Amino acid sequence: MARSRAGQFDLRIVVLPRVLGTQGPNGAEPESWPDPAPGTNEYFAARDAITSGEDIAQGIRQSTGGLKLRIKGRSIAVTASDRIRKKITGEVFAVVGVAREKGETVVTVERVTQGVPQ
């Protein structure tokens, strides 16, 4: 599969909001990230290019599967506790940072699971 170029809004993603379960006897609330209803929470995103100041971090990002995504729309409902799944590959990423810019939402993510092509 061809890798999308940085800056092109050609990645189809799904935002998986975190859901907390019922509190157990030890006080823990189990987390889950269920798939939303079909056709909801789906967006086009673009990979952000790595700038020259981030060259050292390149190796770390490749080993953790970390990347930066730009989603069209400033008010996308995504928080640092959510996950993002690529529609084509099925890869799941944990959101580790969210920034709102004029017209776009920028998320920093790290790979949780390797997807299986469908």
N, C-alpha and C positions, 0 to 999 in steps of 0.2 A: 504494500500500500504506500502510495506517495505521501511524503510528509508535507503538511501545509506550511507555506512560507509565513514568516513573521509579518504581522500587520494586516493579513487578509482575514476577514470575518467569514471563514469557511468551515470552522469547527462547529458541529452541532452538539450542544451540551444540555444536560438535565441537572437542575439543582435539586439535591436530595436533602430536605430539611431534617434536622435532628428531632427525634421524638423520644421523650423520657417515659419509661414504663412505670408501673406501680412500685412504690417503695417497698423493698423487702425487709425481712426481720433485722438485717444488719444495717439498715438505713440507706443502702445503695439503691439507686434508680437505674435500671438497665437502659442503655441507649440503643436506638435503632435508627436506620435511615431508609425508610420504605420508599418505594417508587411512588411518585405522585400519579394522579389520574392521567391517563393518556392525553397528550397534547398540552399539558400544563407544565409550568416551570421549565420550558424548553427555550433555549436562546442560541443565537449565533455568537461565537466568540472568536477572538484572534489571539495567537501567541504573541507575546511581547518579545522583541529582540533583546539580547543581552548587550548592554552597553560596555564600552571599554573599561570603565571602572569596576565592572563585575567579572572580569576575566578570571580572577582567582577562584571565584565561587562556581565557575563552570563545572569543574570536576565534582564538587559536592552536589550540585543540582542534578547532574547526570546520574550519580549513584543513588540519590533519594527520589529521583523522578520529579523533582521540583520544577515548577515553571510559573510564569506569570501569564494570566489571561485577561484580555479586555473584553467586556460584555457590553454590547450597545444598550444604552439606557442607564441613567444615573440612579434610578430608584429600584434597581433589581433587588428582590427580597432574598438576600444571602447574608449569612453571618459567619463568624469564624468557627462556629460549631457544626456547620453544615458540611456536606460532601458534594462533589460534582462528578458526574459520570459522562464520559464521551459516548455519544450514541453509536458511532460506528464500531469502535474497538471494545467498548464495554469497560475500559479502564476507569477505576474509581480513584478520586483524589480527595484528600482532606483539605479543607480551606484553612489556611493558617494566617491569612491577612486579607483585609478588605479596605479599599480606598474608593471614595467617590470623587470622580472628576467631572468636569463639564461634559455632559452627554454620554459618559461611560462609567461603568463600575469596573475597577481593577481588582482582581483577586490573585493572591499568591497561594499556590497549592503544592502539596506533596503527594506522591502516589501511595495509595493504600493497597490496591490490588491490581495485578496485571490482568487485562481483559482477554477475552477469547473472541476472535473474529466471528461475526454472525453471518 
